[in-house]
Structure formats: C-alpha cells, structure tokens
Amino acid sequence: MSTPGSALQRLREESAQLNVLCDEYGVILLTAFGSVLRPAAEPHDLDLGVLFEYGEAHDALGLRDNLVALTGYEGIDLVVLNGAGPVIRERALVGAKVLHEARKGVHANAAVAATMERMDTAWLRDLALEELAG
C-alpha cells in the first residue's frame, strides 16, 4: 500500500517521467508541501502545489490522474496556485520541495510574490475576522 512519503519518493525517483508529464500539461512549477515534509508528522495525504503556464488552459484533474498513476497513491491533494489565495500559495511555495521547475527562477519569483501578497493583504484578513466577530 502506498503512503504519502512513498508517493513523494516515487516522484523524486521518476523525475524524468515527471518532467515530461509536467511539460505535457503546461506545468511551470510543481512543489510538495505540508505534513509530508515534516519528519515528526504522520501525513494523511500528499500536498502538491502546481503552477500552470499563464494564459493557457490547464487540466488539473488530468494532471492529478496522471500523478496518481505515476505514484500509485490516491491521496494526492493538488492545489492549483494560479488564482489561489496568498496564504495557501505561500504555504505551497515557501519551504516546499521543488519537484519540477520549467525555468530557473520560477519558484523563487512565485514564492517571493506570494509572501509579499500575503503581507500586503494581512490587514484585509484581519478586518474580515473583526467583522465576523461582530
């Protein structure tokens, strides 16, 4: 039976096949993040962040199906970073394990942009919480 850790290891071992798959789907960045990277954690899924080429249609479900086929693990949680909120984008990028980067600098640029946007919009999230509290 496959586990989140063994699925991540399989993606690392099959990097050539993963790169072909990412190119086929227009993926410019694929990261692993979350509990699977924390040694003390017992992960229940494999969190992957995906950034597709901007301005092109993307098939996240098709990509996920192919990642499941490659790893033999159904518990892949795929987060599409295009259009995702700044908090989840930062979590999927900062401290993440890069599995595919189409061009040098894609990960660094995306991580910095996500962090800056999270910081710039923190006051809006705080305001929304205050409004909810009444």
Residue, then its C-alpha position, 0 to 999 in steps of 0.5 A: m500500500s502506498t503512503p504519502g512519503s512513498a508517493l513523494q519518493r516515487l516522484r523524486e525517483e521518476s523525475a524524468q517521467l515527471n518532467v515530461l508529464c509536467d511539460e505535457y500539461g503546461v506545468i511551470l512549477l510543481t512543489a510538495f508541501g505540508s505534513v509530508l515534509r515534516p519528519a515528526a508528522e504522520p501525513h494523511d495525504l500528499d500536498l502538491g502545489v502546481l503552477f500552470e503556464y499563464g494564459e493557457a488552459h490547464d487540466a488539473l484533474g488530468l494532471r492529478d490522474n496522471l500523478v496518481a498513476l505515476t505514484g500509485y497513491e490516491g491521496i494526492d491533494l493538488v492545489v492549483l496556485n494560479g488564482a489561489g489565495p496568498v496564504i495557501r500559495e505561500r504555504a505551497l511555495v515557501g519551504a516546499k520541495v521543488l519537484h519540477e521547475a520549467r525555468k530557473g527562477v520560477h519558484a523563487n519569483a512565485a514564492v517571493a510574490a506570494t509572501m509579499e501578497r500575503m503581507d500586503t493583504a494581512w490587514l484585509r484578513d484581519l478586518a474580515l475576522e473583526e467583522l465576523a466577530g461582530 
